[in-house]
């Protein structure tokens, strides 16, 4: 699949006349708990040729394959590929966009060109907003918790899609830095040894082993923990504020340097 992904990325470059700067895995595979039928969620940052930017019209800044865009080569059904144009990515980086910060820390990198990803990693901590991060992870946790984990019988694999954002929020609370992507790293650092951690670890082992983890009785020990943490972070984030130096000048320079690097 890795070679197929690289072929798809090369074809995107050729057909859309762009240069891909960075491409990584962003979903459950990067988080460390893929199912046997998990999608490959490939995310990338790209730049157009210089003439594209010399226009009075605003142009589309995303490529989404196969959802909204197409290629002339066949694409595996498990493959979901989408990218952000560099200026869009830099504007989101300026806002401390949590998904973008996660991409830059992915443990599965399919392609990296030039220096832009490394430059953004170096700026990561100076632009990181705990407020933005905790809001993002809290909203993700609350949405998945309401939708999937409220009944007596629940889609048990969805526990990971609530636990991971809760643990990411706890990481930000404790360390004031971008959380690691890997679920196991979060679990080992933030869940103390005991019944809760044992229950979560058992689920993780089952999921990685390929168990379907469909409808099963809810796990009250995990539900109680999630209730407590969601309530805690709803209060905590309301009293949280941060001040970050405007990085626009640095990002403008990165944009110009990257444009030059990509095409010369």
C-alpha positions in Angstrom: 0.0 0.0 0.0 2.9 2.4 0.7 4.1 2.2 -2.9 0.5 2.7 -4.1 0.2 5.8 -1.9 3.5 7.2 -3.4 2.2 6.5 -6.9 -1.0 8.3 -6.1 0.9 11.3 -4.8 3.2 11.5 -7.8 0.1 11.3 -10.1 -1.6 14.1 -8.1 1.5 16.3 -8.7 1.5 15.6 -12.4 -2.2 16.0 -13.0 -2.7 19.1 -10.8 0.6 20.7 -11.6 1.7 21.1 -8.0 4.6 20.2 -5.8 3.8 18.1 -2.7 5.9 19.3 0.2 4.8 16.8 2.9 2.5 13.8 3.1 1.7 11.7 6.1 -0.8 9.3 7.7 -3.3 11.1 10.0 -6.0 8.7 11.2 -6.2 5.6 13.3 -3.1 4.1 11.7 -1.0 7.0 12.9 -2.8 7.0 16.3 -1.7 3.3 16.8 -5.0 1.5 16.8 -5.9 0.6 13.2 -8.5 -2.1 12.4 -7.9 -4.5 9.7 -10.2 -2.5 7.4 -9.1 1.0 8.5 -8.8 3.6 5.8 -5.4 5.0 4.9 -6.0 8.7 5.8 -3.2 10.4 3.8 -2.9 14.2 4.3 -0.5 16.5 2.4 0.6 20.0 2.0 1.3 21.3 -1.5 2.4 24.4 -3.4 1.4 25.6 -6.9 3.7 27.0 -9.5 4.5 30.7 -9.0 2.1 31.9 -11.8 -0.9 30.4 -9.9 -0.4 33.0 -7.1 -0.3 35.9 -9.5 -4.0 36.2 -10.1 -6.8 38.6 -9.0 -9.1 35.6 -8.3 -9.3 33.5 -5.2 -8.8 29.9 -6.1 -9.6 26.5 -4.5 -7.1 25.6 -1.8 -7.8 21.9 -1.3 -7.5 18.6 -3.2 -9.7 15.7 -2.0 -9.4 12.4 -3.6 -11.6 10.5 -4.3 -14.2 12.5 -2.3 -14.4 15.6 -4.6 -11.5 15.3 -7.0 -10.4 12.5 -9.4 -7.3 10.9 -10.9 -6.8 9.0 -14.1 -5.3 6.0 -12.3 -7.2 3.5 -10.1 -7.2 4.2 -6.4 -7.5 1.6 -3.6 -10.9 1.6 -1.9 -9.2 2.1 1.5 -7.4 5.2 0.4 -8.6 8.7 1.4 -6.2 11.4 0.3 -6.6 15.1 0.8 -4.2 18.1 0.9 -4.1 21.8 1.8 -2.4 24.4 -0.4 0.6 26.0 1.4 -0.9 29.4 2.2 -4.0 27.8 3.6 -1.8 25.5 5.7 0.2 28.4 7.0 -2.9 30.4 7.9 -4.2 27.4 9.9 -0.8 26.9 11.5 -1.0 30.6 12.6 -4.2 29.6 14.5 -2.5 26.6 16.1 -4.8 24.3 14.1 -4.6 20.9 16.0 -5.0 18.6 13.0 -2.2 20.3 11.1 0.0 20.2 14.2 -0.7 16.5 14.4 0.2 15.9 10.7 3.6 17.5 11.4 4.2 15.0 14.3 2.9 11.9 12.5 5.0 8.8 12.9 4.1 7.6 9.4 5.5 10.0 6.7 5.1 9.1 3.1 7.0 12.0 1.6 8.8 15.1 2.6 10.4 17.6 0.3 12.6 20.6 1.2 12.6 22.3 4.6 9.1 23.7 5.2 7.9 20.9 7.5 11.0 21.1 9.6 10.7 24.9 9.8 7.1 24.6 11.0 8.1 22.0 13.6 10.6 24.4 14.9 7.9 27.1 15.3 5.5 24.6 16.8 5.9 25.4 20.4 6.0 29.2 20.0 2.7 29.3 18.2 1.0 26.5 20.2 -2.3 27.6 21.8 -3.5 25.4 24.7 -6.9 27.0 24.3 -7.3 26.0 20.7 -6.0 22.5 21.4 -8.2 21.7 24.4 -11.3 23.2 22.7 -10.6 20.9 19.6 -10.0 17.7 21.6 -12.9 18.4 24.0 -15.4 19.0 21.2 -14.2 15.8 19.4 -14.5 13.8 22.6 -18.0 15.2 23.4 -19.3 14.6 19.9 -18.2 11.0 19.8 -19.2 10.3 23.3 -22.8 11.5 22.7 -23.1 9.7 19.4 -21.6 6.3 20.2 -21.2 5.5 23.9 -24.5 6.4 25.6 -26.6 3.2 25.5 -26.3 -0.1 27.4 -24.9 -1.6 24.2 -22.2 0.5 22.5 -19.9 0.5 19.5 -17.0 -0.5 21.7 -14.2 0.5 19.3 -15.5 4.1 19.6 -14.0 4.3 23.1 -10.7 5.1 21.4 -12.2 8.0 19.6 -13.2 9.6 22.9 -10.3 8.4 25.0 -7.6 9.7 22.6 -8.9 13.3 22.5 -9.4 13.3 26.3 -5.9 12.1 26.9 -4.6 14.7 24.3 -6.4 17.4 26.3 -4.9 16.1 29.5 -1.4 16.2 27.9 -1.9 19.9 27.1 -3.2 20.6 30.6 -0.1 18.9 32.2 2.7 19.8 29.7 1.4 22.8 27.8 2.8 21.3 24.5 1.4 19.6 21.4 0.4 16.1 22.4 1.9 13.0 20.8 -0.2 11.3 18.1 0.3 7.7 19.4 -2.5 6.6 21.7 -0.1 4.2 23.6 2.2 7.1 24.5 -0.7 9.1 25.9 -2.0 6.1 27.8 1.3 5.1 29.4 2.0 8.7 30.5 -1.4 9.8 31.7 -3.4 6.7 32.9 -2.0 5.4 36.2 -1.7 1.7 36.7 -5.0 0.1 37.9 -8.3 -1.2 36.7 -9.1 1.6 34.3 -5.7 1.3 32.5 -6.0 -2.5 32.4 -9.5 -2.2 30.8 -8.3 0.2 28.2 -5.2 -1.8 27.5 -7.3 -5.0 27.0 -9.4 -3.1 24.4 -6.3 -1.8 22.7 -4.8 -5.3 22.4 -8.1 -6.6 21.0 -8.3 -3.8 18.4 -4.7 -4.2 17.2 -5.2 -8.0 17.0 -8.1 -7.4 14.5 -11.1 -8.0 16.7 -14.2 -6.3 15.2 -15.2 -4.6 18.5 -18.7 -4.0 17.4 -21.8 -3.7 19.7 -21.0 -4.9 23.3 -22.1 -3.9 26.8 -20.7 -0.6 27.7 -17.7 -0.5 30.0 -18.8 1.5 33.1 -15.3 2.1 34.4 -14.4 3.9 31.2 -17.7 5.7 30.9 -17.3 7.1 34.5 -13.8 8.3 33.6 -14.9 10.0 30.4 -17.8 11.7 32.2 -15.5 13.1 34.9 -12.9 14.3 32.4 -15.4 15.9 30.0 -17.0 17.8 32.9 -13.5 18.8 34.2 -12.4 20.2 30.8 -15.6 22.0 30.2 -14.9 24.0 33.4 -11.1 24.2 32.8 -11.2 25.6 29.3 -13.5 28.4 30.3 -10.8 29.8 32.6 -7.9 29.3 30.2 -6.2 32.0 28.2 -3.0 32.4 26.3 -1.1 35.1 24.5 0.9 34.2 21.5 3.2 36.5 19.4 1.9 37.0 15.9 4.0 34.7 13.7 2.8 36.2 10.4 6.1 37.7 9.3 7.9 34.5 9.9 5.2 32.5 8.0 5.3 35.0 5.1 9.1 34.4 4.9 8.6 30.6 5.0 6.0 30.8 2.2 8.4 32.8 -0.1 11.4 30.6 0.7 9.3 27.4 0.1 8.0 28.7 -3.2 11.5 29.4 -4.4 12.8 26.0 -3.0 10.0 24.0 -4.7 10.4 25.5 -8.3 14.1 26.4 -8.4 
